[in-house]
Amino acid sequence: MSDAPKVLSRAEAAAAKSILAALARLDAEQAERVLAHVQAELDQAEGGDVLFARGIAGPNGALDTCMKTWVDSGTAELFRRRAAMRNQNSSACQRDCIYLLVHEKTYTVMVAEKALHDADAMDLREHLTGPFAARKFWGPGR
């Protein structure tokens, strides 16, 4: 792990020791799932993703696949700064980068386009059907 800090404080070292002891009872796959779950909770506590919560469908369907990678600590810090400048957490910014590479549009833009498309569709339906006639009740209330 190239981005791991060389020196930990006493509190950090104690926490790391506790975590390693807890993970020692699990096999590698279980440990990875636990760490991914913890990282997801930390990302959500960091500010959460305001576009969609986990398990809710995006423009192309459900967001159900986790993608991870390792980078050097300098790049990671610069990435977090860029994400903060965009008022995003690192997960939302990573998602935008992936969607930009694959679809040539960021996820944020795709969500906005979908919202505009849905609004236009509602306006079109309203225009085609016209106002609905309803009885009006005049007179004193009873």
Summary of the structure (lengths in Angstrom):
residues: 142
radius of gyration: 23.8
end to end distance: 76.1
largest distance: 81.1
contacts: 271
relative contact order: 0.09
helix: 58%
strand: 3%
